[in-house]
Amino acid sequence: MTRSPAPKRQPAPVRPWASAPRSPLRRFLDRRRRTLAAALFCVAAGAAVHELTPPSAAMAPVAVAARDLAGGATVASGDVRVARLPADAVPGGASSDPSRLVGQRLAGPVRSGEAITDAGLVGPGLLAGSAPDTAAVPVRVADPASLQLLRPGQLIDVVLSADAGGGPGAGTTLAAQVPVLWAGGPGGAGGPAPWLGSRDAEGLLVVAARPDQALRLAGASARGKVFFTLVEAGHR
């Protein structure tokens, strides 16, 4: 009896859609894809924030008022402290050493935390920012009590009235629209002036004047009685 040959085994059909065996790395990435996506997002966000954040500004020490200070006050050691400000925000004429301000007199009021510059002190700094030919001219007025109306920077007309008693129209304008730098006397914008060599500054007014105005103002009180009139800042 003849044995029939065994049927040949057919190869398994190829399924084109079947995926190839995945490597361990691929399987790891598949399992951690959400975690990795979140990590990449955080890295990108951090890089964006770093690019958009401006670099830290260089800081510089500067002497500032430790409290509100009145105009004409003499600066004491407890009135000033050191603050750190961005270097490009420190005003010109400011000091980094508070001890250099002690004993100086303020030309005007200063708010707490405000830097004290040479322009805010009685002395040569009063002319800071003025035209090169501007002079600080002292004038003694006939009515010292009127100086209570003045503050540094206020514009006034300085008027001379002859002693010989003329009418209101007899006055002569010596200087028009000059800014006040300092005013002494009770309640004035300056208080006693250290440069006088005397504590008696009653009736004394210091204004910023052009050369032609300075000539008319010099010694004006010896020629008659000196008064002033207030001028609105917008009229200058």
Backbone as CSV, one residue per row, in Angstrom:
resi,resn,N_x,N_y,N_z,CA_x,CA_y,CA_z,C_x,C_y,C_z
1,MET,0.855,-1.172,0.000,0.000,0.000,0.000,0.898,1.231,0.000
2,THR,0.593,2.037,-0.919,1.454,3.225,-1.082,0.906,4.356,-0.222
3,ARG,1.833,5.010,0.610,1.425,6.139,1.475,1.452,7.434,0.665
4,SER,0.368,8.127,0.810,0.298,9.400,0.063,1.139,10.456,0.772
5,PRO,1.758,11.275,-0.009,2.624,12.307,0.620,1.813,13.277,1.499
6,ALA,2.450,13.697,2.609,1.780,14.644,3.533,1.609,16.015,2.847
7,PRO,0.489,16.612,3.075,0.265,17.936,2.427,1.276,18.979,2.949
8,LYS,1.694,19.827,2.027,2.659,20.885,2.397,1.967,21.978,3.229
9,ARG,2.702,22.436,4.297,2.150,23.509,5.153,2.278,24.851,4.437
10,GLN,1.158,25.498,4.396,1.132,26.799,3.723,1.730,27.860,4.651
11,PRO,2.564,28.726,4.093,3.137,29.801,4.943,2.048,30.754,5.421
12,ALA,2.261,31.276,6.606,1.274,32.217,7.168,1.171,33.447,6.284
13,PRO,-0.034,33.887,6.067,-0.191,35.073,5.202,0.455,36.318,5.836
14,VAL,1.029,37.133,4.971,1.693,38.371,5.420,0.650,39.456,5.586
15,ARG,0.615,40.042,6.778,-0.330,41.122,7.044,0.410,42.471,6.982
16,PRO,0.161,43.237,5.958,0.928,44.479,5.791,0.683,45.482,6.904
17,TRP,-0.480,45.340,7.571,-0.781,46.314,8.623,-0.181,45.954,9.969
18,ALA,0.396,44.785,10.082,0.984,44.376,11.358,2.241,45.188,11.632
19,SER,2.402,45.649,12.850,3.569,46.453,13.209,4.761,45.559,13.490
20,ALA,5.943,46.160,13.200,7.181,45.416,13.470,7.422,45.372,14.971
21,PRO,8.121,44.432,15.439,8.422,44.352,16.875,9.083,45.649,17.355
22,ARG,8.605,46.241,18.484,9.145,47.488,18.987,10.346,47.244,19.878
23,SER,11.297,48.164,19.746,12.502,48.063,20.570,12.182,48.505,21.994
24,PRO,13.006,48.150,22.969,12.774,48.592,24.352,12.721,50.109,24.469
25,LEU,13.564,50.824,23.699,13.551,52.293,23.764,12.228,52.835,23.268
26,ARG,11.733,52.239,22.175,10.454,52.706,21.637,9.328,52.451,22.630
27,ARG,9.355,51.285,23.250,8.323,50.991,24.231,8.399,51.956,25.426
28,PHE,9.632,52.317,25.848,9.800,53.271,26.950,9.242,54.640,26.580
29,LEU,9.558,55.107,25.356,9.071,56.407,24.912,7.557,56.426,24.798
30,ASP,6.983,55.300,24.331,5.531,55.254,24.217,4.867,55.366,25.581
31,ARG,5.461,54.705,26.574,4.861,54.729,27.907,5.024,56.084,28.585
32,ARG,6.086,56.814,28.237,6.393,58.083,28.912,6.157,59.302,28.022
33,ARG,5.387,59.147,26.969,5.276,60.258,26.029,4.620,61.497,26.652
34,ARG,3.650,61.311,27.516,3.011,62.474,28.140,3.962,63.201,29.090
35,THR,4.709,62.401,29.850,5.678,63.011,30.767,6.745,63.785,30.010
36,LEU,7.227,63.175,28.899,8.257,63.843,28.111,7.724,65.107,27.445
37,ALA,6.470,65.062,26.988,5.885,66.251,26.358,5.769,67.391,27.357
38,ALA,5.361,67.068,28.600,5.255,68.098,29.629,6.625,68.689,29.966
39,ALA,7.647,67.831,30.022,8.997,68.306,30.321,9.506,69.237,29.222
40,LEU,9.281,68.867,27.963,9.716,69.714,26.853,8.989,71.059,26.867
41,PHE,7.703,71.039,27.229,6.943,72.287,27.299,7.524,73.205,28.370
42,CYS,7.870,72.647,29.526,8.446,73.451,30.606,9.780,74.062,30.188
43,VAL,10.610,73.258,29.498,11.902,73.772,29.035,11.693,74.928,28.061
44,ALA,10.753,74.777,27.140,10.489,75.839,26.171,9.963,77.099,26.845
45,ALA,9.052,76.920,27.826,8.511,78.078,28.530,9.596,78.800,29.322
46,GLY,10.476,78.031,29.970,11.568,78.647,30.726,12.506,79.430,29.826
47,ALA,12.804,78.888,28.634,13.673,79.601,27.704,13.036,80.898,27.234
48,ALA,11.721,80.858,26.995,11.021,82.070,26.556,11.039,83.141,27.635
49,VAL,10.787,82.737,28.880,10.805,83.702,29.983,12.191,84.296,30.148
50,HIS,13.214,83.491,30.007,14.587,83.985,30.138,14.904,85.017,29.064
51,GLU,14.431,84.781,27.851,14.702,85.719,26.761,13.949,87.027,26.948
52,LEU,12.741,86.952,27.519,11.917,88.151,27.664,12.252,88.959,28.908
53,THR,12.905,88.354,29.902,13.238,89.062,31.139,14.447,89.946,30.918
54,PRO,14.336,91.267,31.208,15.484,92.148,31.007,16.587,91.825,32.007
55,PRO,17.819,92.096,31.645,18.914,91.839,32.581,18.810,92.736,33.803
56,SER,19.281,92.266,34.927,19.228,93.032,36.168,20.019,94.326,36.020
57,ALA,19.388,95.453,36.395,20.054,96.744,36.270,21.114,96.883,37.354
58,ALA,22.216,97.548,36.999,23.262,97.811,37.980,22.736,98.789,39.014
59,MET,22.986,98.506,40.276,22.492,99.328,41.365,23.630,100.192,41.919
60,ALA,23.265,101.370,42.409,24.255,102.298,42.958,23.721,102.886,44.255
61,PRO,24.609,103.131,45.243,24.167,103.746,46.496,23.946,105.240,46.305
62,VAL,22.942,105.789,46.968,22.656,107.222,46.893,22.040,107.669,48.213
63,ALA,22.394,108.863,48.655,21.861,109.415,49.891,20.475,109.997,49.636
64,VAL,19.496,109.548,50.419,18.115,110.024,50.276,17.600,110.497,51.630
65,ALA,16.517,111.248,51.598,15.906,111.723,52.844,15.277,110.553,53.589
66,ALA,15.546,110.475,54.877,14.992,109.404,55.702,13.562,109.709,56.132
67,ARG,13.142,110.951,55.979,11.782,111.375,56.324,11.491,112.652,55.549
68,ASP,10.272,113.144,55.617,9.943,114.418,54.988,10.716,115.531,55.685
69,LEU,11.388,116.372,54.888,12.188,117.466,55.435,11.664,118.794,54.896
70,ALA,11.630,119.790,55.751,11.124,121.106,55.370,12.220,121.923,54.706
71,GLY,11.804,122.824,53.812,12.759,123.736,53.213,13.389,124.631,54.265
72,GLY,14.692,124.852,54.143,15.407,125.658,55.114,15.952,124.875,56.286
73,ALA,15.608,123.588,56.390,16.085,122.772,57.508,17.561,122.425,57.319
74,THR,18.264,122.353,58.442,19.651,121.893,58.421,19.655,120.373,58.533
75,VAL,20.346,119.725,57.625,20.337,118.267,57.563,21.120,117.683,58.734
76,ALA,20.470,116.818,59.505,21.110,116.100,60.606,21.415,114.664,60.173
77,SER,22.209,113.978,60.980,22.614,112.624,60.608,21.424,111.683,60.485
78,GLY,20.388,111.887,61.294,19.219,111.015,61.220,18.254,111.360,60.107
79,ASP,18.544,112.440,59.365,17.637,112.874,58.300,17.940,112.207,56.966
80,VAL,19.068,111.529,56.859,19.465,110.930,55.582,19.854,109.471,55.791
81,ARG,19.669,108.705,54.760,20.056,107.294,54.764,20.531,106.924,53.364
82,VAL,21.109,105.736,53.251,21.582,105.254,51.955,20.545,104.322,51.356
83,ALA,20.206,104.555,50.116,19.304,103.672,49.367,20.036,103.222,48.116
84,ARG,19.598,102.097,47.564,20.199,101.589,46.329,19.183,101.773,45.207
85,LEU,19.605,102.486,44.188,18.766,102.767,43.040,19.454,102.274,41.774
86,PRO,18.688,101.993,40.723,19.335,101.674,39.446,20.291,102.800,39.053
87,ALA,21.466,102.425,38.588,22.499,103.421,38.308,22.018,104.493,37.341
88,ASP,21.193,104.110,36.371,20.731,105.103,35.399,19.592,105.967,35.941
89,ALA,19.123,105.686,37.161,18.055,106.491,37.767,18.584,107.454,38.820
90,VAL,19.881,107.403,39.120,20.462,108.302,40.118,20.588,109.697,39.500
91,PRO,19.986,110.719,40.095,20.063,112.064,39.510,21.459,112.652,39.618
92,GLY,21.774,113.537,38.691,23.057,114.216,38.742,23.167,115.073,39.986
93,GLY,24.349,115.153,40.556,24.555,115.954,41.755,24.194,115.256,43.040
94,ALA,23.774,113.982,42.952,23.453,113.220,44.164,24.741,112.714,44.801
95,SER,24.684,112.442,46.089,25.842,111.951,46.827,25.588,110.528,47.302
96,SER,26.650,109.736,47.347,26.530,108.387,47.890,26.903,108.334,49.366
97,ASP,27.380,109.451,49.896,27.829,109.511,51.292,26.929,110.463,52.076
98,PRO,26.055,109.947,52.946,25.158,110.833,53.706,25.893,111.834,54.583
99,SER,27.088,111.500,55.047,27.811,112.402,55.942,28.179,113.715,55.251
100,ARG,28.254,113.704,53.930,28.586,114.931,53.198,27.420,115.923,53.191
101,LEU,26.217,115.432,53.506,25.045,116.308,53.519,24.747,116.862,54.901
102,VAL,25.293,116.226,55.929,25.018,116.660,57.300,25.561,118.079,57.504
103,GLY,24.728,118.953,58.074,25.121,120.337,58.309,24.753,121.276,57.177
104,GLN,24.345,120.718,56.015,23.938,121.558,54.889,22.481,121.980,55.069
105,ARG,22.111,123.073,54.405,20.763,123.600,54.543,19.986,123.361,53.247
106,LEU,18.754,122.873,53.406,17.923,122.562,52.255,17.323,123.831,51.666
107,ALA,17.382,123.937,50.347,16.792,125.090,49.671,15.281,124.951,49.526
108,GLY,14.758,123.738,49.643,13.321,123.505,49.516,12.950,122.209,50.204
109,PRO,11.662,121.915,50.306,11.227,120.688,50.976,11.636,119.447,50.207
110,VAL,11.859,118.365,50.937,12.273,117.091,50.337,11.388,115.992,50.913
111,ARG,10.864,115.149,50.041,10.038,114.034,50.484,10.902,112.859,50.941
112,SER,10.336,112.045,51.833,11.029,110.841,52.299,11.354,109.938,51.118
113,GLY,12.601,109.479,51.057,13.037,108.613,49.968,13.546,109.349,48.755
114,GLU,13.434,110.665,48.745,13.902,111.459,47.597,15.401,111.706,47.716
115,ALA,16.116,111.551,46.593,17.550,111.813,46.588,17.807,113.308,46.776
116,ILE,18.781,113.649,47.600,19.139,115.044,47.852,20.333,115.388,46.967
117,THR,20.137,116.325,46.060,21.196,116.715,45.136,21.755,118.079,45.512
118,ASP,22.838,118.483,44.818,23.429,119.789,45.093,22.467,120.922,44.754
119,ALA,21.541,120.685,43.807,20.581,121.719,43.446,19.556,121.955,44.548
120,GLY,19.433,121.014,45.481,18.473,121.156,46.568,19.077,121.732,47.831
121,LEU,20.346,122.170,47.748,21.031,122.701,48.916,21.352,124.173,48.712
122,VAL,21.336,124.936,49.797,21.719,126.336,49.733,23.222,126.403,49.464
123,GLY,23.608,127.123,48.429,25.007,127.222,48.063,25.147,127.276,46.555
124,PRO,26.311,126.978,46.008,26.527,127.057,44.569,25.587,126.166,43.774
125,GLY,25.127,125.076,44.385,24.239,124.167,43.663,22.891,124.769,43.331
126,LEU,22.557,125.910,43.924,21.272,126.546,43.628,21.153,126.920,42.156
127,LEU,22.270,127.141,41.494,22.247,127.548,40.095,22.388,126.372,39.138
128,ALA,22.342,125.144,39.662,22.455,123.977,38.795,21.340,123.984,37.759
129,GLY,21.720,123.820,36.500,20.736,123.800,35.420,20.422,125.166,34.842
130,SER,20.921,126.232,35.464,20.681,127.573,34.943,21.624,127.873,33.787
131,ALA,21.314,128.924,33.054,22.185,129.336,31.954,23.567,129.699,32.501
132,PRO,24.630,129.515,31.691,25.992,129.756,32.195,26.219,131.150,32.754
133,ASP,25.517,132.163,32.238,25.760,133.532,32.700,24.811,133.958,33.818
134,THR,24.042,133.017,34.365,23.100,133.353,35.438,23.841,133.586,36.751
135,ALA,23.394,134.594,37.494,24.005,134.913,38.780,22.975,134.790,39.883
136,ALA,23.426,134.369,41.056,22.574,134.350,42.248,22.750,135.692,42.946
137,VAL,21.697,136.504,42.947,21.799,137.880,43.439,20.984,138.032,44.724
138,PRO,21.616,138.469,45.817,20.867,138.727,47.054,20.226,140.115,47.015
139,VAL,18.999,140.191,47.477,18.256,141.456,47.540,17.566,141.514,48.891
140,ARG,17.655,142.652,49.576,16.975,142.799,50.859,15.686,143.588,50.637
141,VAL,14.563,142.961,50.947,13.265,143.585,50.693,12.826,144.389,51.909
142,ALA,11.934,145.342,51.633,11.486,146.238,52.707,10.490,145.575,53.648
143,ASP,9.830,144.520,53.190,8.816,143.855,54.011,9.221,142.395,54.228
144,PRO,9.993,142.111,55.284,10.465,140.736,55.501,9.341,139.724,55.639
145,ALA,8.211,140.126,56.203,7.117,139.174,56.396,6.566,138.658,55.078
146,SER,6.726,139.427,54.004,6.193,139.001,52.710,6.934,137.789,52.149
147,LEU,8.124,137.498,52.679,8.901,136.358,52.179,8.229,135.026,52.504
148,GLN,7.268,135.029,53.422,6.549,133.802,53.729,5.743,133.306,52.526
149,LEU,5.506,134.185,51.571,4.732,133.808,50.388,5.560,133.073,49.350
150,LEU,6.873,133.059,49.536,7.752,132.573,48.479,8.209,131.141,48.725
151,ARG,8.442,130.456,47.622,9.035,129.129,47.618,10.063,129.061,46.490
152,PRO,11.108,128.245,46.624,12.094,128.137,45.550,11.441,127.781,44.219
153,GLY,11.888,128.465,43.168,11.363,128.224,41.835,10.230,129.148,41.458
154,GLN,9.660,129.855,42.423,8.566,130.763,42.127,9.092,131.985,41.381
155,LEU,8.311,132.484,40.426,8.717,133.641,39.636,8.160,134.918,40.265
156,ILE,9.008,135.941,40.307,8.603,137.234,40.873,9.145,138.370,40.004
157,ASP,8.530,139.528,40.138,9.079,140.780,39.621,9.614,141.560,40.807
158,VAL,10.847,142.029,40.707,11.460,142.824,41.774,11.292,144.299,41.418
159,VAL,10.696,145.044,42.357,10.322,146.447,42.107,11.021,147.353,43.118
160,LEU,11.507,148.503,42.626,12.149,149.497,43.484,11.218,150.696,43.627
161,SER,10.973,151.083,44.877,10.159,152.264,45.166,11.036,153.287,45.873
162,ALA,11.092,154.516,45.334,11.970,155.550,45.893,11.536,155.907,47.316
163,ASP,12.519,156.260,48.158,12.240,156.641,49.539,11.449,157.940,49.622
164,ALA,11.539,158.744,48.599,10.937,160.067,48.679,9.435,160.029,48.550
165,GLY,8.819,158.945,48.699,7.364,158.839,48.789,6.616,159.258,47.563
166,GLY,6.671,158.487,46.500,5.855,158.735,45.337,4.604,157.894,45.402
167,GLY,3.757,158.050,44.418,2.545,157.243,44.359,2.847,155.841,43.911
168,PRO,1.808,155.024,43.759,2.008,153.637,43.350,2.696,153.508,42.000
169,GLY,2.520,154.480,41.137,3.136,154.384,39.816,4.590,154.766,39.804
170,ALA,5.155,155.177,40.957,6.541,155.624,40.994,7.526,154.463,41.046
171,GLY,7.051,153.241,41.189,7.946,152.099,41.286,8.605,151.768,39.958
172,THR,9.819,151.236,40.035,10.578,150.828,38.847,10.840,149.334,38.914
173,THR,10.524,148.610,37.855,10.784,147.169,37.811,12.261,146.944,37.528
174,LEU,12.949,146.369,38.476,14.378,146.093,38.327,14.632,144.794,37.579
175,ALA,13.810,143.794,37.820,13.972,142.491,37.164,12.613,141.825,37.076
176,ALA,12.273,141.353,35.907,10.965,140.728,35.687,11.101,139.214,35.552
177,GLN,10.178,138.512,36.187,10.055,137.063,36.075,11.366,136.337,36.400
178,VAL,11.939,136.669,37.546,13.152,135.981,37.992,12.755,134.899,38.993
179,PRO,13.362,133.714,38.936,13.017,132.637,39.874,13.666,132.835,41.239
180,VAL,12.915,132.514,42.261,13.430,132.578,43.629,14.339,131.378,43.879
181,LEU,15.514,131.637,44.415,16.418,130.566,44.824,16.350,130.310,46.317
182,TRP,16.167,131.381,47.073,16.207,131.270,48.538,15.569,132.509,49.129
183,ALA,14.888,132.353,50.243,14.304,133.496,50.939,14.457,133.293,52.423
184,GLY,14.984,134.280,53.119,15.195,134.158,54.554,14.048,134.763,55.339
185,GLY,14.246,134.848,56.634,13.221,135.446,57.484,12.268,134.410,58.024
186,PRO,11.417,134.768,58.947,10.473,133.834,59.560,9.530,133.234,58.530
187,GLY,9.538,131.920,58.428,8.638,131.249,57.508,9.059,131.338,56.067
188,GLY,10.226,131.911,55.782,10.668,132.029,54.400,11.097,130.698,53.828
189,ALA,11.523,130.719,52.543,11.871,129.481,51.848,13.279,129.022,52.128
190,GLY,14.004,129.706,53.026,15.377,129.292,53.242,15.790,129.205,54.688
191,GLY,15.387,130.161,55.507,15.873,130.212,56.880,17.233,130.890,56.926
192,PRO,17.941,130.806,58.047,19.241,131.449,58.172,20.213,130.956,57.111
193,ALA,21.057,131.860,56.623,21.981,131.520,55.534,23.399,131.383,56.069
194,PRO,24.023,130.218,55.929,25.357,130.024,56.478,26.421,130.861,55.790
195,TRP,26.202,131.277,54.521,27.253,132.007,53.826,27.352,133.471,54.265
196,LEU,26.386,133.970,55.057,26.402,135.370,55.462,27.391,135.637,56.587
197,GLY,27.758,134.607,57.301,28.586,134.815,58.476,27.774,135.384,59.620
198,SER,26.446,135.385,59.476,25.551,135.910,60.510,24.248,135.144,60.415
199,ARG,23.575,135.020,61.537,22.311,134.300,61.549,21.132,135.232,61.252
200,ASP,21.431,136.498,61.026,20.373,137.465,60.748,20.209,137.601,59.238
201,ALA,19.247,136.840,58.668,18.978,136.922,57.234,17.595,137.470,56.976
202,GLU,17.046,138.146,57.969,15.674,138.635,57.839,15.564,139.619,56.685
203,GLY,14.603,139.361,55.803,14.361,140.244,54.680,15.221,139.958,53.475
204,LEU,16.092,138.949,53.557,16.993,138.675,52.444,16.353,137.702,51.458
205,LEU,16.498,138.035,50.192,15.944,137.234,49.101,17.052,136.998,48.087
206,VAL,17.171,135.766,47.592,18.163,135.442,46.568,17.427,134.972,45.321
207,VAL,17.726,135.609,44.196,17.069,135.267,42.935,18.123,134.925,41.896
208,ALA,17.702,134.204,40.862,18.577,133.898,39.717,18.326,134.963,38.658
209,ALA,19.372,135.687,38.282,19.205,136.815,37.377,20.203,136.765,36.228
210,ARG,19.773,137.316,35.087,20.666,137.502,33.957,21.654,138.626,34.278
211,PRO,22.731,138.746,33.539,23.719,139.804,33.849,23.115,141.201,33.883
212,ASP,22.222,141.540,32.939,21.642,142.883,32.944,20.729,143.087,34.151
213,GLN,20.007,142.028,34.558,19.155,142.139,35.739,19.998,142.243,37.002
214,ALA,21.100,141.501,37.039,21.960,141.509,38.223,22.530,142.906,38.478
215,LEU,22.857,143.630,37.411,23.397,144.987,37.582,22.360,145.915,38.203
216,ARG,21.107,145.762,37.810,20.060,146.624,38.360,19.716,146.244,39.798
217,LEU,19.837,144.953,40.115,19.474,144.496,41.455,20.556,144.770,42.493
218,ALA,21.825,144.804,42.057,22.930,144.977,42.998,22.793,146.307,43.743
219,GLY,22.759,146.248,45.049,22.676,147.446,45.873,21.359,148.178,45.754
220,ALA,20.309,147.509,45.292,19.027,148.189,45.087,18.461,148.737,46.385
221,SER,18.669,148.011,47.498,18.087,148.467,48.771,18.703,149.769,49.247
222,ALA,19.897,150.135,48.723,20.516,151.406,49.101,19.914,152.574,48.324
223,ARG,19.171,152.264,47.258,18.587,153.316,46.426,17.109,153.549,46.729
224,GLY,16.523,152.717,47.532,15.114,152.859,47.860,14.590,151.590,48.502
225,LYS,13.303,151.456,48.556,12.678,150.283,49.148,12.386,149.256,48.057
226,VAL,12.745,148.005,48.345,12.589,146.930,47.364,11.392,146.056,47.754
227,PHE,10.537,145.820,46.796,9.391,144.936,46.983,9.376,143.926,45.842
228,PHE,8.445,142.986,45.933,8.302,142.025,44.826,6.831,141.771,44.588
229,THR,6.533,141.331,43.391,5.183,140.898,43.050,5.263,139.484,42.505
230,LEU,4.258,138.680,42.811,4.241,137.289,42.382,3.825,137.211,40.925
231,VAL,4.460,136.290,40.209,4.160,136.068,38.795,3.820,134.615,38.615
232,GLU,2.755,134.339,37.886,2.389,132.950,37.626,3.447,132.299,36.747
233,ALA,3.737,131.005,37.043,4.793,130.307,36.314,4.504,130.240,34.826
234,GLY,3.238,130.142,34.448,2.898,129.994,33.046,3.136,131.254,32.241
235,HIS,3.397,132.391,32.908,3.593,133.644,32.184,5.021,133.875,31.798
236,ARG,5.898,132.943,32.189,7.298,133.188,31.909,7.586,133.032,30.435
